[in-house]
Structure formats: C-alpha cells, structure tokens
C-alpha cells in the first residue's frame, strides 16, 4: 500500500504510522485482515474470496472469534480489519468489533456499503471504527455490473452518506481492470463531491474469482497511464486545498515508477520519496500484513487463500506467524535470496520486495517467479547502481 498523497504532496495520513514503521525485515507485528464470513449479498466478478450469499459452513463461532481476537491482542497486533464476504451479514459483528476495541485493537471495516442504513452507521460510530472502507468499481451501472446486483451503486452511495452523516471517516476502494479503468476520474469526482476522506486504487490480484478475469488486467502501458492520472488528480486535490489521502494497493512498482519520474525534474523530492519507500519496505505479505479466513486459516495476505500457514483454532496466531520452520513464511520474511527472474535482478528490490507473490504463483505456478504485473522496463529497473538502494 503506497500513499501517493504522501509521496507527492507530503500529506500525512492516519495510517502513516503503520505504513512507515521503522523495522528490520521480519520485525514488527502485522495488521491482520479477518475475512470473518464467506457470505456476501453481492456477487462481484473479481472477488478474491469467492464469497456468495449461501456460504455458511466452517465459519468461526462467536466464542471462537473472541478467542482469536484475544490472541491478536496478546501478540500485539495493532489493527484488525474486518472483511469478508460482507462482515455486516454476521449477526454477532458488532459484538465482535466491540470486543476487539475492548482488547485494545484498532478496528477497520471493509464493506460493500449496501447494508449501511442510518441505524447501522450509528452503531459503527458507537464502536469506534477508525475507518469504513467501501468498495466501488465505478459510478452507476458500471459498478452494478461488477458487483452482480442492480442497484448496488445507489445502495453503497447511501451507505457512504449515512457514514458521513454519523461523523465516520470513509474511504473508497476501487479495483482497476480493463472494463472500468476509465472510471477513475469519476471516482475522484465522487470523492470530492461526497466529502470522502480517502481513496484506494487496487491493482488486480489474480485470486478467487479474480483469477478468472486475469485477462482483464490492465496492460503495462495502461497501468502507466492510470498511475499518471492518479498522480495528476492527487496533485490537483492538494493544490486546491482538498486534503484527501490517495493510495495505490497491490503493486509496489508504483513507488519505483514515481521515483524515476521525479528524478527527471524534481530530484530533491525524489530523494525524499526514495527514503519513504525504503522505510515502507515494499510488499509486506507474511511480514507486516496477514490474513485469517472465516474458518480460522492463516494466510500471508488477504489475496492468497491458497497459501495456508496454520489455523488459529488449533494454534495461537502469534505462534503461527513466528514459526520459521514453514518454508513459505521463512522465505517471505527474507525473500531477496528466493526471488527469480526480473525481480531477482531488479535494482529496486529493497523498496518493492518482489511485489505480489500470489500473482506470480497464479501465472507461473512458482511463488518466487517475477511478478507479471511489474510494468517497469529492464532499462528502468537497472538505471541506478545497486549500491544506491542498499
């Protein structure tokens, strides 16, 4: 996760304390995404968790969920992000969220927004969520086509407005693909019009139902264009005094791309950006981000359901997360020696860290292969002497 608004405009966001933690590789405690249910009232074509309305089997009970939350608190996890499926379909959702807050965890909600009535927004505010992230993949009918339900956009828009009326911080999340990337401008306009605090643009992860639409991912040329557009709109917000947090997620090549562009005309800012990127550390799957599914299985991140490290119903999360006898986890915490292809030869490995491993596995059936979504040329990733990034 890269804060474009921080890199380009020095805008400090609420999550920067976690995003730019000073830590040695393998140190620090992870933010945990809990896909607390596999049920969802929508049917998104790019859903990484294959959720649907009828998935009920194997979901942790309320008591099991509280035991898991207690494990996270004891381990020192700073933030628990409730995701799904649609978390609001759990009848005990607010009970679990209140319990997490009581145990000292920061809580964030990731939702499709369609179930956030005025009453639900009030309950969210009472719990003390740091943020409510609402997913949209365009404006109007385009979003509805992605979400598989007519009227999903209007329902999510009502959810946004209900949260804002309740004084709740809101972010929008958009996954960028060929069918919808031209909606980026409209999403920026919506952020301004509705007073949304943050917007995150996700690069497509080839997992769940998203693996079935991998051919719909942006080309490398298209990716450059959308990153340029996101940067232009971010700077425009800043120049007009609109303090919005703008992020890209799922492709740390974005940071290198920004750095190289700034080196052409703004070398002083480029140096500051490089320093921030070093502190961020690049992709942190299995290091500072982890995920647990509805059945208690632990994964390196929320997009990597095929890689299971253990189960919190049989072993505490902290023990699982620190067990370096697991080859995958050990490799993720020190992946420089594991990476292959262009990733192994890249001069910016220290600020990208090999990008999204699950995407490499999906395309090449090799966890350590190069990330096919890296849109930087061989020349670009070899411009700077390796000693500079070390």
NUPA-359946 format. One record per residue (C-alpha): z, x, y; residue in three letters. Coordinates in nm, 4 decimals, padded with zeros to 6 digits. Example, Ala and Ser with C-alpha at 12.3 -4.5 7.8 and 13.67 -1.06 7.14 Angstrom:
         up       east      north   residuo
    00.7800    01.2300   -00.4500       ALA
    00.7140    01.3670   -00.1060       SER
This chain:
         up       east      north   residuo
    00.0000    00.0000    00.0000       UNK
   -00.1171    00.1549    00.3276       UNK
   -00.0199    00.0337    00.6730       UNK
   -00.3390    00.0539    00.8773       UNK
   -00.1483   -00.0590    01.1862       UNK
    00.0983    00.2300    01.1450       UNK
   -00.1691    00.4905    01.0798       UNK
   -00.3981    00.3883    01.3655       UNK
   -00.1605    00.2397    01.6238       UNK
    00.1875    00.3797    01.5455       UNK
    00.3102    00.0246    01.4871       UNK
    00.6255    00.0479    01.2751       UNK
    00.6655   -00.2373    01.0269       UNK
    00.9718   -00.3719    00.8435       UNK
    00.8555   -00.2188    00.5161       UNK
    00.8009    00.1319    00.6504       UNK
    01.1487    00.2428    00.5493       UNK
    01.0377    00.1989    00.1886       UNK
    00.6743    00.2938    00.2370       UNK
    00.7535    00.6304    00.3943       UNK
    01.0627    00.7273    00.1990       UNK
    01.1316    01.0964    00.1689       UNK
    01.1468    01.1540   -00.2041       UNK
    01.0421    01.4060   -00.4598       UNK
    00.7877    01.2901   -00.7137       UNK
    00.9746    01.0806   -00.9691       UNK
    01.2753    01.0281   -00.7420       UNK
    01.3946    00.7121   -00.5695       UNK
    01.4334    00.3604   -00.7026       UNK
    01.1366    00.1244   -00.7344       UNK
    01.0559   -00.2016   -00.5653       UNK
    01.0265   -00.4477   -00.8551       UNK
    00.7773   -00.7330   -00.8816       UNK
    00.9097   -01.0063   -01.1088       UNK
    00.6379   -01.2382   -01.2361       UNK
    00.9143   -01.4857   -01.3087       UNK
    00.6866   -01.7549   -01.4513       UNK
    00.3407   -01.7711   -01.6022       UNK
    00.2932   -02.1284   -01.4802       UNK
    00.0785   -02.1999   -01.1766       UNK
   -00.0597   -02.5139   -01.0143       UNK
   -00.3834   -02.3335   -00.9228       UNK
   -00.6459   -02.1604   -01.1374       UNK
   -00.7570   -01.8537   -00.9421       UNK
   -01.0630   -01.6749   -01.0756       UNK
   -00.9120   -01.3303   -01.0049       UNK
   -00.5545   -01.3964   -01.1259       UNK
   -00.4132   -01.0729   -01.2665       UNK
   -00.1562   -01.2597   -01.4791       UNK
   -00.3813   -01.5251   -01.6408       UNK
   -00.1444   -01.7981   -01.5236       UNK
   -00.2034   -02.1704   -01.5678       UNK
   -00.0079   -02.4938   -01.5392       UNK
    00.0881   -02.5121   -01.9057       UNK
    00.2188   -02.1622   -01.9842       UNK
    00.5849   -02.2073   -02.0743       UNK
    00.6618   -02.0046   -02.3861       UNK
    00.8753   -01.6915   -02.3699       UNK
    00.9973   -01.7332   -02.0116       UNK
    01.3402   -01.5859   -01.9437       UNK
    01.6161   -01.8438   -01.9070       UNK
    01.8368   -01.8739   -01.6012       UNK
    02.1155   -01.6722   -01.7611       UNK
    01.8716   -01.4065   -01.8820       UNK
    01.7188   -01.3926   -01.5339       UNK
    02.0609   -01.3352   -01.3786       UNK
    02.1387   -01.0598   -01.6286       UNK
    01.8091   -00.8943   -01.5348       UNK
    01.8864   -00.9251   -01.1621       UNK
    02.2270   -00.7711   -01.2245       UNK
    02.0540   -00.4787   -01.3998       UNK
    01.8348   -00.4206   -01.0949       UNK
    02.1314   -00.4267   -00.8600       UNK
    02.3274   -00.1821   -01.0739       UNK
    02.0272    00.0514   -01.0881       UNK
    01.9910    00.0448   -00.7087       UNK
    01.6568   -00.1348   -00.6757       UNK
    01.6085   -00.2065   -00.3021       UNK
    01.3756   -00.5098   -00.3176       UNK
    01.2894   -00.7774   -00.5723       UNK
    00.9605   -00.9572   -00.5151       UNK
    00.9415   -01.2974   -00.6859       UNK
    00.5855   -01.3605   -00.8021       UNK
    00.4135   -01.5399   -01.0872       UNK
    00.2330   -01.7554   -01.1630       UNK
    00.3785   -01.9716   -00.8918       UNK
    00.7520   -01.8947   -00.8543       UNK
    00.8259   -02.2286   -00.6886       UNK
    00.7465   -02.4038   -01.0186       UNK
    01.0666   -02.2606   -01.1670       UNK
    01.3378   -02.5252   -01.1343       UNK
    01.6008   -02.2525   -01.1011       UNK
    01.4020   -02.0465   -00.8489       UNK
    01.6393   -02.0856   -00.5562       UNK
    01.9428   -02.0332   -00.7791       UNK
    01.7973   -01.7010   -00.8962       UNK
    01.6955   -01.5977   -00.5446       UNK
    02.0427   -01.6709   -00.4058       UNK
    02.1954   -01.4728   -00.6912       UNK
    01.9721   -01.1733   -00.6096       UNK
    02.0789   -01.1832   -00.2449       UNK
    02.4433   -01.2076   -00.3507       UNK
    02.3939   -00.8926   -00.5585       UNK
    02.2606   -00.7063   -00.2554       UNK
    01.8885   -00.7093   -00.3293       UNK
    01.6301   -00.7682   -00.0595       UNK
    01.4125   -01.0583   -00.1692       UNK
    01.0468   -01.1351   -00.1012       UNK
    00.8441   -01.4365   -00.2176       UNK
    00.4792   -01.4156   -00.3225       UNK
    00.3297   -01.7647   -00.3485       UNK
    00.0083   -01.9595   -00.3124       UNK
    00.1860   -02.1604   -00.0420       UNK
    00.0671   -02.5004   -00.1570       UNK
    00.4158   -02.6217   -00.2575       UNK
    00.5960   -02.5210    00.0631       UNK
    00.6950   -02.8504    00.2194       UNK
    00.9245   -02.8666    00.5219       UNK
    01.2212   -02.9022    00.2851       UNK
    01.1141   -02.6044    00.0728       UNK
    01.0583   -02.3925    00.3851       UNK
    01.4107   -02.4787    00.4974       UNK
    01.5505   -02.3715    00.1588       UNK
    01.3563   -02.0448    00.1780       UNK
    01.5091   -01.9783    00.5174       UNK
    01.8586   -02.0518    00.3911       UNK
    01.8257   -01.7973    00.1079       UNK
    01.7290   -01.5190    00.3479       UNK
    01.3903   -01.4033    00.2199       UNK
    01.2649   -01.1001    00.4059       UNK
    00.9117   -01.2337    00.3873       UNK
    00.6972   -01.5047    00.2336       UNK
    00.3566   -01.3763    00.1269       UNK
    00.0948   -01.6495    00.0970       UNK
   -00.2362   -01.5815   -00.0763       UNK
   -00.5653   -01.6950    00.0743       UNK
   -00.9126   -01.5779   -00.0191       UNK
   -01.0998   -01.7276    00.2718       UNK
   -01.0931   -02.0276    00.5002       UNK
   -01.1599   -02.3801    00.3797       UNK
   -01.3859   -02.4417    00.0807       UNK
   -01.4322   -02.0707    00.0014       UNK
   -01.0608   -02.0368   -00.0662       UNK
   -01.0665   -02.3545   -00.2763       UNK
   -01.3479   -02.2187   -00.4939       UNK
   -01.1486   -01.9021   -00.5583       UNK
   -00.8315   -02.0981   -00.6234       UNK
   -00.9936   -02.3540   -00.8526       UNK
   -00.8426   -02.6577   -00.6787       UNK
   -00.9914   -02.8660   -00.3982       UNK
   -00.7522   -02.8945   -00.1048       UNK
   -00.5686   -02.5688   -00.1851       UNK
   -00.6540   -02.4228    00.1563       UNK
   -00.5155   -02.7151    00.3571       UNK
   -00.2010   -02.7210    00.1421       UNK
   -00.1487   -02.3457    00.1894       UNK
   -00.2095   -02.3796    00.5645       UNK
    00.0595   -02.6473    00.5772       UNK
    00.2889   -02.4075    00.3886       UNK
    00.2252   -02.1350    00.6459       UNK
    00.3047   -02.3715    00.9325       UNK
    00.6188   -02.5022    00.7625       UNK
    00.7460   -02.1482    00.7129       UNK
    00.6726   -02.0544    01.0724       UNK
    00.8462   -02.3692    01.1986       UNK
    01.1524   -02.2689    00.9952       UNK
    01.1548   -01.9236    01.1579       UNK
    01.0421   -01.7476    00.8395       UNK
    00.8385   -01.4252    00.8521       UNK
    00.4995   -01.4852    00.6863       UNK
    00.2260   -01.2593    00.5549       UNK
   -00.1189   -01.3447    00.4232       UNK
   -00.2735   -01.1756    00.1175       UNK
   -00.6467   -01.1675    00.0550       UNK
   -00.8265   -01.0097   -00.2420       UNK
   -01.1637   -00.8723   -00.1336       UNK
   -01.4699   -00.9369   -00.3537       UNK
   -01.8440   -00.9802   -00.3040       UNK
   -01.8252   -01.3608   -00.2723       UNK
   -01.5597   -01.3584    00.0021       UNK
   -01.5507   -01.0279    00.1931       UNK
   -01.7366   -01.1853    00.4843       UNK
   -01.4251   -01.3994    00.5355       UNK
   -01.2221   -01.1023    00.6644       UNK
   -01.2973   -01.1837    01.0284       UNK
   -01.1921   -01.5452    00.9702       UNK
   -00.8665   -01.4316    00.8113       UNK
   -00.7910   -01.2126    01.1143       UNK
   -00.8642   -01.5106    01.3395       UNK
   -00.6294   -01.7247    01.1312       UNK
   -00.3541   -01.4628    01.1556       UNK
   -00.3815   -01.4719    01.5340       UNK
   -00.4137   -01.8488    01.5618       UNK
   -00.1189   -01.9298    01.3342       UNK
    00.1126   -01.6526    01.4521       UNK
    00.1246   -01.4844    01.1101       UNK
    00.3235   -01.1603    01.1121       UNK
    00.1415   -00.9527    00.8530       UNK
   -00.1867   -00.9493    00.6597       UNK
   -00.2618   -00.7538    00.3408       UNK
   -00.6136   -00.6945    00.2129       UNK
   -00.6168   -00.6238   -00.1612       UNK
   -00.8860   -00.4263   -00.3367       UNK
   -00.9754   -00.5966   -00.6645       UNK
   -00.7708   -00.4953   -00.9697       UNK
   -00.9600   -00.5316   -01.2969       UNK
   -00.6846   -00.7123   -01.4869       UNK
   -00.6151   -01.0617   -01.6164       UNK
   -00.8938   -01.2954   -01.5086       UNK
   -00.9861   -01.0285   -01.2538       UNK
   -01.1251   -00.8180   -01.5377       UNK
   -01.3799   -01.0904   -01.5980       UNK
   -01.5162   -01.0631   -01.2439       UNK
   -01.5136   -00.6823   -01.2128       UNK
   -01.8878   -00.7035   -01.1418       UNK
   -01.7923   -00.8968   -00.8282       UNK
   -01.6098   -00.5972   -00.6847       UNK
   -01.7461   -00.4528   -00.3634       UNK
   -01.9913   -00.1659   -00.3799       UNK
   -01.8767    00.1623   -00.2312       UNK
   -02.0936    00.1006    00.0744       UNK
   -01.9478   -00.2482    00.1199       UNK
   -01.5956   -00.1121    00.0824       UNK
   -01.6530    00.1342    00.3649       UNK
   -01.7800   -00.1467    00.5850       UNK
   -01.4810   -00.3715    00.5218       UNK
   -01.2339   -00.0877    00.5796       UNK
   -01.4131   -00.0133    00.9089       UNK
   -01.3888   -00.3810    01.0044       UNK
   -01.0184   -00.3982    00.9157       UNK
   -00.9577   -00.0911    01.1327       UNK
   -01.1557   -00.2360    01.4236       UNK
   -00.9683   -00.5663    01.4147       UNK
   -00.6339   -00.3872    01.3829       UNK
   -00.7035   -00.1787    01.6927       UNK
   -00.8214   -00.4900    01.8769       UNK
   -00.4915   -00.6656    01.7999       UNK
   -00.2968   -00.3645    01.9270       UNK
   -00.4960   -00.3312    02.2479       UNK
   -00.4362   -00.6987    02.3251       UNK
   -00.0624   -00.6685    02.2666       UNK
   -00.0632   -00.8609    01.9371       UNK
    00.1876   -00.6825    01.7165       UNK
    00.0625   -00.7567    01.3674       UNK
    00.1208   -00.5493    01.0559       UNK
   -00.2100   -00.4865    00.8777       UNK
   -00.2215   -00.3296    00.5322       UNK
   -00.4652   -00.2486    00.2552       UNK
   -00.3466   -00.2504   -00.1055       UNK
   -00.4791   -00.1111   -00.4315       UNK
   -00.6995    00.1764   -00.3125       UNK
   -00.5413    00.4869   -00.1609       UNK
   -00.8858    00.6280   -00.0907       UNK
   -00.8486    00.4180    00.2263       UNK
   -00.5978    00.6702    00.3619       UNK
   -00.8246    00.9662    00.2984       UNK
   -01.1177    00.7786    00.4498       UNK
   -00.9197    00.7097    00.7693       UNK
   -00.8037    01.0691    00.7913       UNK
   -01.1571    01.2067    00.7599       UNK
   -01.2894    00.9674    01.0250       UNK
   -01.0106    01.0625    01.2655       UNK
   -01.0781    01.4335    01.2093       UNK
   -01.4164    01.3832    01.3745       UNK
   -01.2834    01.2705    01.7144       UNK
   -00.9023    01.2399    01.7144       UNK
   -00.7653    01.5496    01.5480       UNK
   -00.4102    01.5071    01.6819       UNK
   -00.3813    01.1586    01.5374       UNK
   -00.5467    01.2805    01.2187       UNK
   -00.2653    01.5323    01.1737       UNK
   -00.0009    01.2603    01.2173       UNK
   -00.1858    01.0379    00.9715       UNK
   -00.2021    01.3190    00.7155       UNK
    00.1741    01.3702    00.7464       UNK
    00.2409    00.9990    00.6889       UNK
    00.0073    00.9919    00.3907       UNK
    00.1908    01.2856    00.2344       UNK
    00.5227    01.1054    00.2779       UNK
    00.3782    00.7863    00.1322       UNK
    00.2693    00.9791   -00.1748       UNK
   -00.0266    00.7624   -00.2733       UNK
   -00.0261    00.5305   -00.5720       UNK
    00.3294    00.4880   -00.6989       UNK
    00.2831    00.2818   -01.0156       UNK
    00.5621    00.3808   -01.2506       UNK
    00.7383    00.5682   -00.9707       UNK
    00.8342    00.3518   -00.6732       UNK
    00.6774    00.0255   -00.7854       UNK
    00.7372   -00.1535   -01.1135       UNK
    00.6892   -00.4989   -01.2578       UNK
    00.8553   -00.7286   -01.5087       UNK
    00.6763   -01.0276   -01.6571       UNK
    00.8111   -01.3711   -01.7399       UNK
    00.9176   -01.2602   -02.0882       UNK
    01.1046   -00.9528   -01.9656       UNK
    00.8422   -00.6884   -02.0454       UNK
    00.8442   -00.3939   -01.8049       UNK
    00.5105   -00.2663   -01.6692       UNK
    00.4190    00.0225   -01.4341       UNK
    00.2947   -00.2280   -01.1754       UNK
    00.2065   -00.5950   -01.1470       UNK
   -00.1626   -00.5359   -01.2270       UNK
   -00.1011   -00.3551   -01.5554       UNK
    00.0085   -00.6174   -01.8048       UNK
   -00.1482   -00.4233   -02.0895       UNK
    00.0929   -00.1308   -02.0498       UNK
    00.4444   -00.2205   -02.1656       UNK
    00.7333    00.0243   -02.1270       UNK
    01.0105   -00.1874   -02.2783       UNK
    01.1851   -00.5225   -02.2421       UNK
    01.4874   -00.5987   -02.0242       UNK
    01.6233   -00.8457   -02.2802       UNK
    01.6874   -00.5611   -02.5235       UNK
    01.7454   -00.2659   -02.2894       UNK
    01.8521   -00.2405   -01.9211       UNK
    01.5736   -00.1935   -01.6709       UNK
    01.7193    00.1333   -01.5415       UNK
    01.7211    00.2908   -01.8861       UNK
    01.3620    00.1880   -01.9480       UNK
    01.2476    00.3176   -01.6098       UNK
    01.4040    00.6606   -01.6601       UNK
    01.3003    00.7127   -02.0225       UNK
    01.0599    01.0057   -02.0006       UNK
    01.0151    01.0103   -02.3765       UNK
    00.7476    00.7473   -02.3073       UNK
    00.4204    00.9415   -02.2620       UNK
    00.2706    00.6958   -02.0124       UNK
    00.5761    00.6830   -01.7881       UNK
    00.6175    01.0600   -01.8028       UNK
    00.2540    01.1060   -01.7098       UNK
    00.2688    00.8595   -01.4203       UNK
    00.5643    01.0419   -01.2674       UNK
    00.3729    01.3708   -01.2741       UNK
    00.0082    01.2787   -01.3049       UNK
   -00.1598    01.5796   -01.1417       UNK
   -00.1831    01.7552   -01.4790       UNK
   -00.3076    01.4383   -01.6516       UNK
   -00.5922    01.3208   -01.4284       UNK
   -00.9541    01.3772   -01.5249       UNK
   -01.2954    01.3675   -01.3620       UNK
   -01.3271    01.3469   -00.9844       UNK
   -00.9577    01.2617   -00.9481       UNK
   -00.8593    01.5930   -01.1099       UNK
   -01.0864    01.7880   -00.8731       UNK
   -01.0037    01.5968   -00.5548       UNK
   -00.8532    01.7941   -00.2671       UNK
   -00.6526    01.4858   -00.1675       UNK
   -00.4706    01.4234   -00.4939       UNK
   -00.1342    01.4650   -00.3171       UNK
   -00.1996    01.1746   -00.0811       UNK
   -00.3844    00.9450   -00.3237       UNK
   -00.2139    01.0346   -00.6525       UNK
   -00.5059    00.9216   -00.8632       UNK
   -00.5321    00.5704   -00.7250       UNK
   -00.5099    00.2685   -00.9609       UNK
   -00.4766    00.3859   -01.3213       UNK
   -00.5187    00.0382   -01.4663       UNK
   -00.8643    00.0186   -01.3058       UNK
   -00.9652    00.3484   -01.4663       UNK
   -00.8423    00.2239   -01.8025       UNK
   -01.0316   -00.1059   -01.7670       UNK
   -01.3631    00.0702   -01.7055       UNK
   -01.3366    00.3907   -01.9115       UNK
   -01.0701    00.2969   -02.1709       UNK
   -00.8833    00.6056   -02.0517       UNK
   -00.5686    00.5801   -01.8384       UNK
   -00.6317    00.9238   -01.6860       UNK
   -01.0026    00.8883   -01.6063       UNK
   -01.1228    00.8788   -01.2453       UNK
   -01.0803    00.5526   -01.0552       UNK
   -01.4252    00.3906   -01.0363       UNK
   -01.3338    00.2222   -00.7074       UNK
   -01.2975    00.5516   -00.5179       UNK
   -01.5749    00.5270   -00.2604       UNK
   -01.5474    00.8812   -00.1216       UNK
   -01.8334    01.1208   -00.1896       UNK
   -01.7921    01.4511   -00.3734       UNK
   -01.8532    01.6254   -00.0424       UNK
   -01.5795    01.4272    00.1340       UNK
   -01.3119    01.4966   -00.1222       UNK
   -01.3922    01.8690   -00.1100       UNK
   -01.4099    01.9225    00.2672       UNK
   -01.0561    02.0543    00.3142       UNK
   -00.9268    02.3642    00.1384       UNK
   -00.6862    02.2682   -00.1391       UNK
   -00.4093    02.4770    00.0188       UNK
   -00.4067    02.2440    00.3200       UNK
   -00.2929    01.9424    00.1174       UNK
   -00.0306    02.1435   -00.0640       UNK
